Amino acid sequence: MSDPKILAFAGSARRDSLNKKLARVAADAARAAGAEVTFIDLDDYPIPLYHGDLEEMQGLPENCRRLKQLFVQHDALLLVSPENNASVSALMKNTLDWISRQDGDQSGLVPYKGKVAALFAASTGGFGGMRGLIHLRHILQNFNVLVLSEQFVLPHAHEAFAIDGAIKDAKYSAAISALAQRLVSVTAKMKS
């Protein structure tokens, strides 16, 4: 049986995003646990704000189609979301909304079918982004994604990373690895 294929990304376009840094660490942990991981930067897939009239006139944006194909090609999602006003980032929500749109005869739920997801967040605040993950979990469950009950939040993230991008605190590093391993394990079971 092939290794689980995991698509990893952060819901932030900022070049030095703390959530992108966390996504890279978590993606490396999933690779170490035996998964084939594709890390993408949503800044490389710009799509407009969802607008029904735009969709009706022009169809799905090309970058949305590219993202949908990536979702279909992977077994699981490793998602890292900033918390904006106690919810998910606008970029994360917009991306998930566009991917859920019907494309020709293909249901918008096809890219989410059979997926497992692990949720992570980083924030400069003390809650680590946990309030936003509540909403992200709800959105994904609406698409019938199996969202792991475990999640990881990184508080005071502006102080958490070493110059090389590694997590300074061994306890946090171990928790990230444990969640990545859990995602790989559950995804492998789902595939068998």
N, C-alpha and C positions, 0 to 999 in steps of 0.2 A: 504494500500500500504506500502511496506517495505521502510525503510530509504535508501537514496542513499548510494551506496558503493563506497568509494573513495580510490584509491591507491596513496600513497604519498611516494616520494623518492627524494633524491638529487643526482645530477650528480657528486658526489665527493666520493672518497674512503677514504679520510683522516679521521683518528679517531676523531680529534677535528675540523673538517670542520665547518666553519661558515655557509655554506649552509645547512649542516645537522642540525645545531642548528635551523636555520630558518625553515627548513622543519618540525621539531618537533613542533615548536610554531604554525605554520600554520595548521598542522594536529590536534593539540589540539583545535584550533579555529573551524575547520570543525566539530569536534566531538561535541563541545559546540553548534554548529548550527544545530545539529540533524543528522549528517551523521555517518555511520559506516565506520571508517577509518582504513585501514591497512597501517602501516608505515613499509617500508623495507629499509635495508641498502644494496646498490649494492655491497658492499664489501663482503657480504654473498653469492653473486651470481657471482663469477668470470667467465668471458667468454673471449675467446681469441679475439684478434683483428680480425675483419671480413676478411676472406680470401676465395675467391670463390673455390679454389682447396680443401681447408680443408672441406668446406661445401659439395663439391661433393664426397669426399672420405669418410667422417665420418657422414655426415648429420648435423643436428642442435645439438650444445652442450646441454647436459642435463640441465644445468642451464638456458640456453635460453628457453628450453621447459617449465621449471618451471616458468620463468618470463612471457612467453606468456600466460600460464594458469592463472596467477594472473591478467594479463590485461583483459582477457576474463571474469573473475569472477567479475570485478568491472565496475561501470557505468561511472566513471570519474577519471581523473588524476590530482594530485596536484604535479607539478614538480618545483623543485628548482635547478637552474643551475648556477654553477660558470661561470664566463666569462674568457675564455682563448684566449688571442690575439684577442679581440673584437668579439669572437664567442662563441659557446657552448663548453663545456668541451668535450674532446675526449671520456671520459667514457659515457657521456650522448649520444653522437652521435653514438658510437659503440653499445650501448644497444638498441637504437631505430632502428638502421640498422638491427641488428640480429633479433629483434622481427618482423620486416617487411618481413622476408624471408618466402617463402612458405614452409609448412611442410606437406609432402605427398600431399593429395588432398586439403588441407586447404590453402586458399589464405593467403598471408602475411598481408593482410589488415584486416582480421577477428579480431585480437586483438584490432584494433583501431576503429572498426565499432560502430557507435552511441556514441562515447565517447565525453565528454566535458572535457576541460582542463583549469586549472588556472596556470599562470606562476609567479614564484617568483625568485628573485636572491639576493645574498648578495656579497658585495665586500669591500675590504679595501679602495678602491678608491672612488672618489666623484660621479661617475656615478652609482654606486651600482649594476653594472652588466647589465645595460639596453641594451647595444649594443649586448650582446650575446642573449638576449631574442628575438631580431628581427629575428635572424636565427632560434632559437628554434620554434618560432611561424610559420615560413615558412615551416619548416620540418613537423610539426604536421598537418598543413593545407594541405600539400601534401598527407597526409594519410587520409584526410577527417575528421579530428578531429575538433570539434567546439571549437575553442580557444576563451575564453572570451576576450573582447576588453580591459578590465581592467587588470592591472598587478601590481606587487609590487616589488620595488627594495629597498634594504637597503644599503645606502652608509656608509662608515667608520664603517663597521660591526664589526671590531675588538674592537670597543668601545661600541657597542650597547647592549651587553648581560650582564645581572646580573649573579652572581655566580650560581644561581639556574637555569639558562638557559632562564629566562624570558627576554623580551625586556624592556629596561629601559625607553625608550621614549613612553609616553602614546599615542602620535599622531601616531607613527609607529604601536604600538600595535592595535590601533583602525582601522588603514588601513588594517592590516593583517586580523583582524576579519571580516571587511567588505567584503574583497575579498573572504574569506572562506565562508561567508554566501551567497554571490552571487553564488559561485560554487555549493553549496548545493541547493539553490533555483532553478537555471537553470537546474541542473541535475534532480531534482524532477519533474520539468515540462516536461522534455524530456521523463521521464519514464512513465508519466501518459497518 
